Amino acid sequence: MSTLKEALAQRIPARREEIAALVREHGDTVLSDVTVKQVYGGMRGVKSLVCDTSLVDPHQGLLIRGIPIADLTRRTAEEIFHLLLVGELPDAEGLASLKQTLFARSEIPEYVWKVMRNMPETAHPMDMLITAIAILEDQSVFRKRYDQGMKKEEYWEAALEDSLNLLGKLPGLAAGIHRIRYGKGELILPRADLDWSANFAHMLGNDEPDFADLIRLYMVLHSDHEGGNVSAFTAHVVASALSDPYYAVSAGLAGLAGPLHGLANQECLKFVLGVMDRFDGPPSAEQMEEYTWEILESGRVVPGYGHAVLRATDPRFTAFHEFGRSHFPDDPVFRTVDVGFQVIPGVLEAHGKATNPWPNVDAGSGALLYHYGITEMRYYTVLFSVSRAMGILTQLITSRAMMEPITRPKSVSTKWIQDQVAVAEAQAAGV
């Protein structure tokens, strides 16, 4: 059995040499062409990042280190973190060690809670979480060691320490924010006999085993999603400046707080509840079909359907959907999600404008949280954040281990692009 740090230390030298050889021998090989549409379209599809922790395949969905997420739905968050970072699942001793490590780092300074309690009553829960993480930056091992003259080869070690410290505290931070923001009572301390996800559920005030299992599943499914999504990419850019993990994660989660990224789950639940209001409960298939056509013909989109990369049902949606079916199939909110899944893809296909008519992960996740009493939809992105921090931090540690340079793409002006287009058109015309 080796600790997480020892497992990484064994693998990093060979990985560094592998990458160095690639650059040395094939540094001028062209990997991607860039179109004007991509430049003005958010760089979508431009291959310019390395992310070895996960990949999104258009048909298989999310792969964690090459393993389909559907094959990992019974795993714990600790196992997923180890897999993301090391490239393999931990053995029993390694898993026990990681659980103990995270629990040992779970204590949250009182000054953090003082700030949380003094934030405005209207503060968004994501504002509170980002603020709490930024406040904890004073504890950064990376910053202190860098100021002391840390060697570049050792950056990953300090980044790992910060990452474990932050991960150990995140469930307590998120649960405490829920209790403070929504008047749920006194803070609840973690228990040594519970793992990372179960402690999150416990500190939220619900010790029901099924709820703990949902939180575990939620943490697994949202843990990582390549390197180009807003939260991961933002954190990558910030950390590339050698800003420590606290700065990088708080920046990344500021991106996750956007309506086009992490707020999507609450928008999907609003849609589901709106359908129920419209029909005084779960709709029939005919009612859902009629309502979906009404939405599309008014120029709106159906929340939770479609995906920038996927061209099939998101396996993460499938995992959540199966959880709902097995635990509370008659719950009215879940029934509405279920009817939507049966009807909406067919309407979108008939409509003809959807590239992918299938549901993504956000289409049903909120309904499950709602069933267990987490009805404060603005809080859902905090849950997402706790999970996604695993992917953000494993990518960050890996970047420091590979001694990647600062991220600094070249920008050009619209005039430059216009000139390039004119040259290309002239060459095509044979002028």
MINUFI-834477 format. One line per 4 residues: number of its first residue (from 1); their letters; for each residue x, y, z of N, C-alpha, C. Coordinates in steps of 0.02 Angstrom, whole numbers, plus 50000, padded with zeros to 5 digits. Each point is the difference from the previous one (the first is absolute). Layout:
REM residues N
NUM	a	X/Y/Z/X/Y/Z/X/Y/Z | ...
REM end
This chain:
REM residues 431
1	mstl	50042/49940/50000/49958/50060/50000/50043/50062/50000 | 49983/50048/49958/50036/50063/49999/49950/50056/50010 | 50024/50055/50029/49956/50058/50008/49989/50032/49932 | 49953/50046/49997/49985/50035/49938/50063/50036/49975
5	keal	50035/50033/50044/50060/50036/49981/50054/49953/49973 | 50008/49943/50033/50051/49952/49978/49982/49971/49931 | 49935/49987/49990/49978/49974/49936/50015/50049/49944 | 49988/50064/50013/50015/50052/49950/50075/50006/49988
9	aqri	50038/50000/50054/50073/50008/49994/50031/49945/49958 | 49970/49940/50002/50026/49944/49961/49986/50010/49925 | 49947/50035/49983/49978/50005/49931/50024/50064/49964 | 50012/50052/50037/50014/50065/49970/50063/50002/49957
13	parr	50057/49972/50022/50061/50005/49958/49991/49970/49930 | 49968/49942/49996/49991/49969/49934/49951/50040/49958 | 49950/50028/50032/49951/50040/49963/50032/50065/49974 | 50043/50030/50041/50035/50060/49977/50043/49985/49939
17	eeia	50034/49945/50002/50044/49982/49944/49959/49984/49937 | 49943/49968/50009/49956/49985/49943/49978/50063/49965 | 49980/50050/50039/49977/50063/49971/50059/50039/49969 | 50056/50000/50035/50059/50034/49973/50021/49970/49933
21	alvr	49995/49934/49994/50018/49967/49937/49952/50018/49945 | 49936/50004/50017/49950/50020/49950/50015/50069/49972 | 50016/50047/50044/50014/50069/49979/50065/50002/49961 | 50049/49962/50023/50066/50000/49969/49997/49972/49929
25	ehgd	49964/49946/49991/50000/49964/49937/49944/50021/49952 | 49946/50027/50028/49942/50015/49958/49972/50070/50014 | 50042/50044/50024/49976/50065/50022/49968/50042/49946 | 50016/49988/49936/49974/50040/49946/49941/49967/49964
29	tvls	49978/49943/50025/49943/49966/49969/49935/50039/50012 | 49963/50011/49946/49937/50038/50005/49944/49954/50026 | 49965/50022/50051/49947/49961/50031/49931/50025/49982 | 49993/50065/49985/49933/50027/49989/50004/50062/49957
33	dvtv	49952/50007/49954/49991/50061/49963/49945/50041/50034 | 50002/50065/49992/49952/50043/50033/49963/50041/49948 | 49934/50000/50003/49960/50038/49953/49978/50066/50030 | 49978/50045/49957/49974/50064/50024/49940/49988/50046
37	kqvy	49959/49952/49982/49940/49983/50040/50021/49979/50071 | 50054/49961/50006/50022/49978/50065/50029/50057/50041 | 50036/50045/49967/50029/50057/50036/49945/50043/50031 | 49946/50011/49962/49945/50041/50024/49948/49959/50038
41	ggmr	50008/49935/50002/49950/49956/50032/50023/49969/50065 | 50044/50034/50036/50020/49974/50065/50053/49947/49997 | 50036/49995/49944/50055/49951/49991/49975/49928/50000 | 49935/49990/49990/49972/49933/50003/50034/49954/49949
45	gvks	50023/49943/50025/50031/49950/49957/50073/50012/49984 | 50028/50055/50021/50072/50013/49988/50041/49957/50048 | 50041/49957/49973/50041/49955/50041/50063/50037/50022 | 50000/50023/50063/50057/50040/50024/50013/49989/50074
49	lvcd	49970/49949/50029/50009/49985/50071/50017/49926/50008 | 50036/49984/50054/50012/49930/50018/49961/49986/50064 | 49961/49947/50000/49965/49978/50060/49999/49924/50000 | 50040/49971/50044/50005/49927/50003/49952/49969/50051
53	tslv	49966/50042/50039/49957/49972/50053/49935/49974/49972 | 49971/50033/49950/49936/49978/49973/49992/50021/49928 | 49952/49968/49966/49985/50014/49930/49924/49992/49991 | 49971/50043/49959/49929/49993/49983/49995/49975/49929
57	dphq	49977/49937/49993/49990/49970/49935/49929/50014/49977 | 49990/50020/49936/49933/50018/49977/49947/49946/50010 | 50021/49937/50001/49952/49945/50006/50003/49962/50066 | 50060/49996/50030/50007/49966/50065/49989/50046/50059
61	glli	50007/50065/49989/49995/50047/50055/50066/50007/50038 | 49996/50016/50063/50060/50013/50040/50040/49937/50014 | 50065/50004/49987/50047/49947/50016/50049/50028/50052 | 50005/49967/50056/50049/50018/50051/50061/49955/49993
65	rgip	50055/50029/49978/50061/49961/49987/49984/49939/49956 | 49958/50011/49950/49983/49947/49952/49943/49955/50021 | 49975/50008/50060/49946/49957/50025/49933/50037/49993 | 49950/49970/49967/49935/50033/49994/49971/50015/50069
69	iadl	49972/50060/50008/49973/50020/50064/49945/49952/50023 | 49965/49969/49952/49948/49952/50019/50028/49941/50038 | 50065/49985/49992/50031/49945/50035/50028/50020/50068 | 49992/50064/50017/50028/50025/50063/49947/50025/50049
73	trrt	49937/49988/49985/49947/50030/50040/49993/49970/50070 | 50032/49944/50013/49998/49971/50068/50062/50018/50040 | 50044/50037/49971/50063/50018/50034/49989/50059/50047 | 50047/50009/50047/49998/50057/50045/50036/50059/49969
77	aeei	49988/50059/50028/50035/50059/49976/50075/49994/50009 | 50021/49970/50056/50072/49991/50012/50031/49957/49945 | 49965/49947/49979/50026/49958/49947/50006/50039/49935 | 49951/50041/49986/50002/50040/49938/50056/50050/50002
81	fhll	50011/50032/50056/50055/50049/50006/50067/49965/49988 | 50009/49942/50030/50062/49962/49990/50007/49980/49927 | 49946/49977/49969/50002/49981/49929/50018/50059/49956 | 49969/50057/50012/50014/50060/49961/50074/50019/50005
85	lvge	50026/49997/50059/50068/50026/50012/50054/49950/49982 | 49992/49938/50020/50052/49950/49991/49992/49959/49936 | 49937/49994/49977/49989/49960/49940/49975/49930/50013 | 49992/49983/50063/49973/49935/50018/49963/50005/50066
89	lpda	49955/49953/50012/49963/49998/50062/50045/49979/50057 | 49988/50025/50061/50043/49981/50056/49984/49930/50025 | 50049/49967/50032/49985/49938/50034/49966/50017/50066 | 49980/49949/50038/49962/50011/50061/50038/50043/50050
93	egla	50065/49987/50007/50039/50039/50048/50009/50072/49977 | 50011/50008/49935/50008/50067/49973/49935/50041/50007 | 49944/49966/49991/49935/50034/50007/49989/50021/50072 | 50015/49955/50047/49992/50016/50071/50045/50058/50019
97	slkq	50061/50001/49973/50047/50054/50015/49975/50067/49974 | 49972/50000/49940/49974/50062/49971/49940/50026/50039 | 49956/49955/50020/49942/50020/50041/50023/50032/50065 | 50049/49969/50032/50026/50027/50063/50034/50068/49989
101	tlfa	50036/50006/49944/50035/50062/49985/49950/50058/49992 | 49947/49988/49963/49951/50053/49988/49963/50018/50064 | 49983/49951/50041/49967/50015/50063/50046/50040/50046 | 50063/49982/50002/50048/50035/50044/50008/50073/49980
105	rsei	49982/50018/49940/50008/50069/49976/49933/50037/49995 | 49949/49974/50032/49932/50026/49992/49983/50059/50046 | 50041/50014/50049/49984/50054/50047/50003/50068/49965 | 49950/50040/50012/49994/50066/49968/50009/50055/50052
109	peyv	50045/50047/49987/50014/50052/50050/49937/50041/50015 | 49994/50022/50061/49941/50039/50021/49995/50066/49963 | 50057/50029/49980/49996/50064/49965/49962/49994/49934 | 50001/49941/49970/49961/49990/49938/49925/50005/50015
113	wkvm	49979/49968/50054/49929/50001/50017/49978/50071/50022 | 50046/50035/50030/49983/50069/50019/49984/50042/49938 | 50040/49992/49948/49987/50036/49938/49935/49977/49968 | 49989/49934/49999/49939/49973/49970/49938/50028/50034
117	rnmp	50002/50004/50067/49941/50023/50037/49989/50075/49991 | 50052/50036/49979/49994/50072/49991/49988/50020/49928 | 49993/49952/49957/49983/50017/49930/49926/50019/49996 | 49980/50038/49949/49930/50020/49995/49953/49941/49998
121	etah	49941/50008/50027/49950/49946/50001/49981/49980/49929 | 50010/50045/49953/49983/49986/49930/50058/49971/49960 | 50057/49989/50033/50059/49976/49964/49986/49934/49965 | 50024/49994/49939/49992/49937/49964/50045/49947/50032
125	pmdm	49977/49938/50007/50042/49948/50030/50067/49991/49965 | 50002/50011/49934/50064/49995/49965/50047/50056/50019 | 49973/50058/50011/50040/50057/50024/50031/49982/50067 | 49961/49968/50043/50025/49980/50066/50055/49948/49994
129	lita	49990/49950/49956/50050/49947/49993/50065/50028/49971 | 49995/50041/49948/50060/50029/49969/50037/50044/50051 | 49962/50038/50039/50030/50043/50051/50036/49958/50053 | 49968/49946/50022/50030/49956/50051/50065/49970/49976
133	iail	50002/49978/49937/50062/49971/49973/50054/50052/49995 | 49982/50060/49978/50049/50054/49995/50028/50019/50069 | 49957/49999/50051/50023/50015/50068/50051/49948/50024 | 49989/49937/49981/50045/49947/50021/50069/50004/49966
137	edqs	50006/50043/49949/50064/50006/49965/50057/50016/50047 | 49986/50032/50056/50052/50016/50048/50037/49937/50025 | 49967/49942/49992/50030/49937/50021/50039/49965/49945 | 50008/50032/49943/50030/49966/49942/50072/49979/50013
141	vfrk	50013/49935/49995/50067/49973/50004/50040/50020/49938 | 49967/49999/49942/50033/50017/49938/50029/50071/50003 | 49959/50048/50020/50024/50069/50002/50058/50008/50048 | 49995/49970/50059/50053/50007/50049/50065/49969/49976
145	rydq	49995/49940/49970/50061/49967/49976/50029/50037/49939 | 49957/50027/49958/50025/50038/49943/50038/50062/50024 | 49972/50033/50050/50034/50060/50027/50067/49982/50031 | 50009/49938/50022/50062/49978/50030/50051/49975/49949
149	gmkk	49979/49998/49936/50047/49978/49948/49992/49927/49980 | 49940/49974/49999/49988/49931/49980/50024/49986/49929 | 50029/49941/49989/50022/49980/49934/49940/49984/49956 | 50009/50012/49935/49946/49988/49952/49977/49927/50002
153	eeyw	50048/49954/50008/49984/49929/50001/49956/49981/50060 | 49997/50044/50050/49962/49985/50061/49932/50035/50002 | 49983/50037/49948/49937/50037/50000/49940/49953/50012 | 50002/49941/49969/49943/49955/50006/49989/49977/50072
157	eaal	50054/49993/50038/49993/49977/50069/49961/50051/50042 | 50017/50064/49991/49964/50052/50037/49928/50007/49975 | 49992/49992/49934/49932/50003/49972/49958/49942/50026 | 50030/49942/50009/49964/49943/50028/49979/50014/50072
161	edsl	50045/50029/50039/49983/50015/50070/49940/50049/50004 | 50003/50053/49960/49944/50047/49999/49935/49966/49978 | 50007/49957/49950/49940/49968/49972/49968/49953/50051 | 50039/49962/50035/49973/49955/50051/49969/50040/50058
165	nllg	50034/50054/50018/49972/50043/50054/49933/50030/49979 | 49996/50024/49938/49938/50030/49976/49945/49948/49992 | 50017/49943/49970/49950/49948/49991/49973/49976/50067 | 50044/49994/50049/49978/49978/50066/49949/50047/50030
169	klpg	50005/50064/49984/49956/50050/50030/49937/50014/49959 | 50001/49984/49935/49945/50022/49956/49931/49974/50021 | 49992/49937/50018/49933/49978/50021/49975/50038/50061 | 50043/50013/50048/49981/50038/50059/49983/50072/49983
173	laag	50040/50030/49956/49986/50068/49978/49931/50004/49966 | 49989/49955/49953/49937/50001/49962/49940/49986/50044 | 50007/49952/50045/49944/49984/50045/49987/50057/50048 | 50053/50030/50026/49992/50056/50045/49968/50060/49967
177	ihri	50017/50012/49938/49970/50055/49962/49925/49988/49993 | 49981/49938/49987/49928/49984/49993/49963/50014/50066 | 50030/49981/50055/49968/50009/50065/49996/50073/50020 | 50053/50037/49986/50001/50072/50017/49953/50039/49954
181	rygk	50006/49989/49935/49962/50039/49952/49925/49989/50005 | 49980/49938/50015/49929/49983/50000/49972/49986/50069 | 50036/50020/50053/49974/49995/50067/49984/49929/50022 | 50046/49954/49987/49988/49930/50016/50024/49980/50069
185	geli	50026/50048/50038/50023/49983/50068/50075/50000/50006 | 50024/49974/50056/50072/50000/50014/50039/49957/49950 | 50063/50017/49993/50043/49960/49957/50008/49930/50028 | 50008/49951/49956/50008/49930/50019/50071/49978/49984
189	lpra	50034/49971/50049/50069/49979/49990/50003/49934/49963 | 50054/49987/49964/50008/49936/49965/50014/49944/50049 | 49989/49939/49976/50012/49940/50041/50057/49959/49971 | 50042/49974/50043/50059/49963/49977/49981/49934/49966
193	dldw	49941/49974/50014/49980/49936/49972/49968/50005/49932 | 49992/50061/49974/49968/50010/49936/50050/50022/49947 | 49987/49981/49938/50045/50022/49946/49982/50072/49980 | 50034/50024/49950/49995/50070/49978/49929/50019/49981
197	sanf	49968/49960/49958/49932/50014/49977/49949/49991/50055 | 50006/49946/50038/49952/49988/50055/50005/50055/50052 | 50059/50025/50012/50007/50056/50047/49966/50062/49973 | 50004/50011/49935/49966/50057/49969/49925/49995/50015
201	ahml	49971/49941/49986/49929/49990/50013/49984/50009/50074 | 50042/49973/50043/49991/50006/50072/50000/50073/50022 | 50048/50039/49975/50006/50070/50020/49945/50043/49970 | 49967/49975/49947/49941/50034/49974/49939/49987/50044
205	gnde	50007/49953/50047/49946/49987/50047/49956/49942/49983 | 50021/49956/49954/49960/49943/49979/50043/49937/50003 | 49986/49957/50048/50038/49938/50007/49966/49940/49968 | 49950/50013/49959/49966/49945/49965/50050/49967/49952
209	pdfa	50009/49935/50002/50049/49966/49956/49989/50014/49926 | 49938/50003/49978/49987/50012/49929/50022/50070/49980 | 49993/50049/50044/50023/50067/49984/50076/50002/49995 | 50033/49966/50046/50073/49996/49997/50022/49967/49935
213	dlir	49962/49950/49977/50018/49967/49938/49990/50047/49940 | 49948/50041/50003/49990/50049/49947/50057/50051/49998 | 50020/50025/50058/50056/50048/50002/50063/49968/49974 | 50012/49936/50018/50059/49965/49974/49997/49997/49923
217	lymv	49942/49981/49974/49991/49996/49927/50010/50068/49968 | 49972/50052/50031/50006/50068/49974/50074/50020/49997 | 50038/49985/50053/50070/50018/50001/50039/49963/49945 | 49983/49938/49988/50034/49960/49949/49985/50027/49930
221	lhsd	49936/50011/49986/49979/50017/49932/50024/50069/49978 | 50007/50047/50046/50019/50068/49982/50075/50014/50011 | 50039/49948/50013/50069/50011/50023/50046/50032/49949 | 49991/49985/49936/50046/50027/49949/49965/49998/49933
225	hegg	50022/50041/49952/49969/50003/49935/50046/50033/49949 | 50058/49968/49990/50053/50026/49956/50028/50065/50028 | 50044/50032/49961/50034/50060/50023/49974/50065/49969 | 49954/49995/49952/49979/50060/49965/49937/50032/50026
229	nvsa	49965/49969/50048/49941/50033/50028/50022/50062/50038 | 49954/50046/50011/50017/50065/50027/50036/49995/50067 | 49974/49960/50046/50030/49997/50067/50070/49970/49999 | 50008/49944/49964/50066/49968/49997/50050/50043/49963
233	ftah	49979/50029/49944/50046/50041/49960/50019/50063/50037 | 49952/50032/50033/50016/50060/50039/50051/49985/50054 | 49987/49946/50037/50047/49981/50053/50069/49983/49972 | 50000/49968/49942/50064/49983/49968/50040/50063/49982
237	vvas	49966/50049/49971/50035/50061/49980/50026/50037/50062 | 49959/50005/50052/50021/50035/50061/50059/49964/50032 | 49995/49935/50006/50054/49961/50031/50064/50001/49959 | 49993/50009/49934/50060/50001/49958/50045/50060/50016
241	alsd	49970/50051/50031/50039/50058/50023/50034/49986/50066 | 49994/49938/50024/50024/49977/50066/49961/50032/50057 | 49940/50021/49985/49953/50015/50055/49984/49934/50034 | 49993/50001/50066/49992/49938/50036/49930/49970/49990
245	pyya	49988/49938/50020/49936/49967/49988/49940/50036/50029 | 50007/50037/50054/49943/50036/50028/49977/50055/49951 | 50049/50038/49974/49983/50050/49950/49969/49968/49938 | 50032/49946/49976/49978/49969/49938/49930/49970/50006
249	vsag	49986/49966/50055/49934/49970/50008/49947/50053/50009 | 50014/50052/50038/49950/50053/50009/49985/50033/49933 | 50051/50009/49958/49989/50028/49934/49960/49953/49956 | 50017/49936/50001/49963/49951/49960/49927/49996/50020
253	lagl	49987/50002/50065/49931/49996/50024/49961/50063/49984 | 50034/50056/49992/49966/50061/49977/49973/49989/49930 | 50037/49961/49960/49975/49982/49934/49943/49950/50004 | 50005/49953/50046/49947/49950/50009/49934/50033/50020
257	agpl	50004/50059/50032/49940/50034/50023/49960/50032/49943 | 50026/49997/49939/49965/50031/49944/49940/49960/49975 | 49949/50034/49974/49940/49965/49975/50013/49950/49944 | 50054/50010/49961/50015/49954/49946/50042/49941/50023
261	hgla	50017/49996/50064/50042/49945/50024/49964/49967/50060 | 50019/50017/50060/49976/49963/50058/49928/50015/50021 | 49971/50055/49976/49932/50016/50020/49948/49961/49959 | 50023/49961/49953/49953/49965/49956/49955/49952/50038
265	nqec	50025/49968/50053/49958/49952/50036/49940/50033/50033 | 50009/50060/50026/49942/50033/50031/49951/50024/49946 | 50025/50020/49942/49956/50020/49946/49957/49942/49976 | 50030/49940/49999/49962/49941/49980/49945/49984/50050
269	lkfv	50015/50006/50065/49949/49986/50050/49944/50052/49996 | 50018/50063/49987/49949/50051/49992/49953/49981/49943 | 50028/49974/49946/49960/49978/49943/49952/49945/50021 | 50025/49950/50037/49959/49944/50021/49944/50023/50046
273	lgvm	50016/50043/50048/49948/50025/50045/49950/50044/49962 | 50024/50036/49949/49955/50039/49959/49950/49957/49962 | 50024/49943/49976/49956/49952/49965/49946/49976/50049 | 50020/49985/50061/49952/49975/50050/49949/50054/50017
277	drfd	50022/50062/50003/49952/50055/50013/49950/50006/49942 | 50026/49991/49940/49958/50007/49941/49944/49948/50000 | 50015/49938/50021/49953/49945/49995/49975/49975/50068 | 50014/50040/50052/49978/49981/50068/50026/49931/50020
281	gpps	50063/49987/49984/50030/49936/50018/50038/49972/49940 | 50024/49939/50006/50036/49970/49944/49956/49996/49938 | 50026/50019/49942/49959/50000/49939/49994/49930/49970 | 49951/49992/49957/49998/49939/49959/50050/50008/49943
285	aeqm	50012/49946/49965/50046/50003/49942/49974/50049/49948 | 49934/50000/49990/49971/50045/49951/50008/50073/50020 | 49990/50014/50064/50008/50069/50024/50072/50023/49994 | 50048/49956/50017/50070/50018/49995/50020/50012/49927
289	eeyt	49974/49960/49955/50015/50010/49929/49973/50067/49976 | 49938/50015/50018/49970/50063/49979/50038/50059/50028 | 50020/49996/50064/50036/50055/50032/50069/50009/49971 | 50034/49945/49983/50067/50004/49970/49997/50035/49933
293	weil	49950/49983/49959/49992/50034/49936/49987/50075/50011 | 49961/50016/50050/49985/50070/50015/50064/50038/50016 | 50044/49970/50039/50064/50031/50018/50042/50012/49938 | 50007/49948/49959/50043/50004/49941/49973/50051/49950
297	esgr	49935/50001/49990/49971/50046/49951/50002/50073/50023 | 50011/50010/50065/50007/50069/50026/50072/50024/49996 | 50045/49956/49976/50071/50019/49993/50042/49984/50061 | 49971/49968/50050/50038/49983/50059/50030/49930/49993
301	vvpg	50043/49982/50048/50030/49933/50001/49973/49962/50060 | 50007/49935/49997/49979/49957/50056/50060/49988/50046 | 50000/50026/50061/50057/49991/50044/50016/49927/50014 | 50064/49983/49999/50021/49933/50017/50007/49953/49941
305	ygha	49985/50025/49939/50004/49958/49941/50050/50030/49951 | 50043/49956/49973/50054/50023/49957/50065/50006/50038 | 50055/49997/49963/50066/50004/50030/50050/50020/49947 | 50050/50039/50019/50048/50026/49952/50041/49944/49967
309	vlra	50011/49945/50036/50042/49946/49975/49961/49936/49989 | 49959/49981/50048/49965/49936/49997/49950/49996/49943 | 49994/49940/49971/49950/49987/49949/49959/49938/50019 | 49989/49992/50065/49962/49945/50028/49977/50021/50069
313	tdpr	49957/49961/50032/49980/50015/50068/50061/50001/50046 | 50006/50052/50039/50056/50006/50047/49996/49942/50050 | 50052/49959/50005/49997/49944/50048/49993/50024/50072 | 50018/50062/50013/49990/50026/50068/49925/50012/50013
317	ftaf	49964/50022/49948/49927/50004/50007/49971/49931/50013 | 50024/49951/49963/49976/49931/50008/50010/49976/50072 | 50058/50015/50028/50014/49979/50069/49953/50033/50049 | 49989/50065/49993/49953/50035/50043/49928/49974/49990
321	hefg	49982/49988/49938/49933/49976/49985/49987/49932/50030 | 50049/49956/49996/49993/49934/50030/49995/50005/50076 | 50036/50048/50029/49995/50009/50073/49929/50020/50018 | 49971/50047/49964/49931/50021/50014/49951/49944/49991
325	rshf	50007/49961/49948/49955/49945/49987/50003/49948/50056 | 50059/49987/50026/50007/49948/50050/49982/50024/50070 | 50002/50065/50013/49988/50025/50067/49932/50033/50010 | 49976/50037/49950/49936/50035/50009/49966/50011/49932
329	pddp	49981/49946/49966/49971/50007/49933/49934/50039/49998 | 49965/50003/50057/49935/50034/50001/50005/50073/50023 | 50060/50024/50014/50008/50070/50019/49977/50043/49941 | 49956/50049/50011/49971/50038/49944/50052/50039/49959
333	vfrt	50051/50026/50034/50051/50037/49962/50040/49952/49957 | 50018/49943/50028/50037/49951/49960/49957/49974/49943 | 49935/49988/50012/49956/49977/49947/49997/50049/49942 | 50003/50064/50015/50001/50051/49948/50064/49995/49958
337	vdvg	50056/49991/50034/50064/49989/49965/49995/49938/49955 | 49970/49947/50027/49995/49937/49964/49957/50008/49937 | 49944/50034/50006/49957/50012/49942/50038/50041/49947 | 50037/50050/50024/50040/50040/49954/50050/49958/49962
341	fqvi	50032/49954/50034/50050/49957/49968/49967/49956/49946 | 49939/49979/50013/49965/49958/49951/49977/50040/49939 | 49986/50065/50009/49967/50038/49947/50045/50050/49965 | 50039/50038/50038/50036/50059/49973/50049/49982/49944
345	pgvl	50041/49947/50005/50046/49985/49945/49965/49991/49933 | 49942/49966/50001/49964/49990/49938/49975/50065/49970 | 49977/50046/50043/49977/50065/49975/50059/50039/49971 | 50056/49999/50034/50059/50036/49976/50024/49972/49933
349	eahg	49997/49934/49993/50019/49970/49935/49952/50021/49945 | 49936/50001/50015/49950/50020/49951/50008/50074/49982 | 50019/50040/50050/50010/50071/49989/50058/50013/49952 | 50052/49958/50007/50054/50000/49951/50058/50046/50011
353	katn	49997/50043/50051/50054/50048/50009/50050/49981/50054 | 49984/49949/50039/50044/49980/50055/50054/49953/49974 | 50063/50018/50012/50056/49956/49981/49999/49936/50041 | 49982/50008/50064/49995/49943/50045/49935/50007/50040
357	pwpn	49950/49957/49986/49936/50007/50035/49996/49965/50067 | 50056/49973/50023/49998/49958/50060/50016/50039/50063 | 49977/49976/50058/50011/50037/50063/50072/49999/50022 | 50021/50055/50031/50066/50002/50032/49993/49992/50075
361	vdag	50055/50003/50036/50000/49984/50071/49953/50045/50040 | 49990/50062/49978/49961/50047/50039/49925/49989/49996 | 49978/49960/49952/49928/49992/49988/49964/49970/50060 | 50035/49959/50039/49965/49966/50054/50030/50005/50070
365	sgal	50061/50027/50005/50034/49999/50064/49964/50041/50053 | 49972/50058/49980/49966/50042/50049/49939/49967/50030 | 49965/49959/49961/49941/49966/50026/50017/49953/50057 | 50059/49969/49998/50020/49954/50053/50016/50039/50064
369	lyhy	50036/50055/49993/50015/50041/50058/49936/50027/50031 | 49954/50020/49958/49936/50028/50023/49961/49949/50041 | 50003/49937/49980/49965/49947/50036/50024/49995/50072 | 50065/50009/50010/50029/49993/50068/50000/50065/50039
373	gite	49963/50049/49977/49991/50062/50039/50049/50055/49986 | 50047/49989/49952/50045/50054/49980/49962/50039/49946 | 49956/50044/50021/49955/50035/49954/50026/50069/49980 | 50054/50022/50031/50029/50066/49985/50042/49995/49937
377	mryy	49970/50015/49943/50032/49987/49936/50065/50039/49989 | 50004/50059/50031/50062/50039/49992/50059/49966/50033 | 49986/49950/50042/50054/49964/50035/50028/49944/49957 | 49965/49980/49948/50021/49940/49963/50070/50007/49970
381	tvlf	50019/50059/49979/50066/50009/49970/50055/49992/50052 | 49985/50010/50063/50049/49987/50053/50015/49926/50003 | 49948/49958/49996/50010/49928/49998/50043/49980/49940 | 49984/50029/49943/50040/49989/49939/50073/50019/50013
385	svsr	50010/50056/50033/50068/50026/50012/50042/49953/50042 | 49971/49972/50052/50037/49954/50043/50026/49941/49960 | 49957/49974/49957/50020/49944/49958/50052/50021/49948 | 49986/50054/49963/50045/50021/49946/50069/50020/50025
389	amgi	50004/50020/50063/50066/50017/50028/50049/49941/49995 | 49975/49939/50002/50044/49942/49992/50035/50002/49933 | 49961/50012/49946/50030/50003/49934/50046/50059/49991 | 49977/50058/50024/50041/50061/49994/50068/49989/50034
393	ltql	49998/49972/50060/50062/49993/50039/50045/49946/49972 | 49972/49945/49975/50043/49949/49972/50033/50025/49935 | 49964/50039/49961/50031/50030/49941/50054/50049/50019 | 49988/50038/50053/50049/50050/50023/50064/49965/50025
397	itsr	49992/49949/50041/50059/49964/50026/50040/49970/49943 | 49964/49971/49951/50033/49970/49943/50039/50052/49960 | 49970/50059/49991/50034/50053/49963/50064/50021/50035 | 49999/50006/50066/50060/50019/50037/50051/49943/49998
401	amme	49977/49938/50001/50046/49944/49997/50036/49997/49933 | 49964/50019/49947/50030/50000/49933/50036/50065/49985 | 50001/50046/50049/50035/50064/49995/49978/50040/49939 | 49935/50000/49989/49972/50036/49942/50011/50076/50008
405	pitr	50011/50035/49945/50011/50072/50003/49934/50039/50008 | 50006/50064/50006/49941/50043/50005/49960/49995/49935 | 49934/50000/50006/49956/49998/49941/49995/50070/49971 | 50019/50007/49936/50001/50066/49970/49987/49995/49925
409	pksv	49936/49987/49980/49986/49997/49928/50008/50068/49968 | 50012/50000/49936/50007/50062/49962/49932/50026/49978 | 49987/50064/50012/49938/50031/49977/50015/50040/49937 | 49949/50008/49958/50007/50039/49939/49941/50047/49995
413	stkw	50005/50050/49957/49946/50048/49991/49952/49978/49945 | 49941/50029/49999/49952/49986/49947/50029/50020/49932 | 50038/50056/49999/50032/50022/49937/50049/49947/49974 | 50038/49970/50045/50047/49948/49980/49963/49941/49968
417	iqdq	49944/49981/50031/49960/49944/49973/49972/50019/49932 | 49975/50060/49994/49973/50022/49935/50054/49998/49946 | 50061/50020/50018/50055/49998/49952/50017/49928/49980 | 49999/49954/50049/50015/49930/49986/49947/49969/49955
421	vava	49937/50018/50012/49945/49975/49959/50008/50025/49928 | 50019/50064/49993/50009/50029/49933/50056/49964/49963 | 50054/49985/50034/50057/49965/49968/49978/49930/49979 | 49964/49965/50044/49977/49933/49984/49953/49999/49941
425	eaqa	49955/50049/49997/49953/50002/49944/50035/50016/49934 | 50050/50044/50005/50039/50017/49940/50039/49939/49974 | 50028/49962/50045/50038/49940/49980/49953/49948/49970 | 49939/49993/50029/49952/49952/49974/49976/50019/49930
429	agv	49998/50066/49987/49978/50024/49934/50057/50002/49949 | 50060/49983/50024/50057/49999/49955/50027/50069/49983 | 49983/50050/50042/50023/50068/49987/50073/50008/50020
REM end
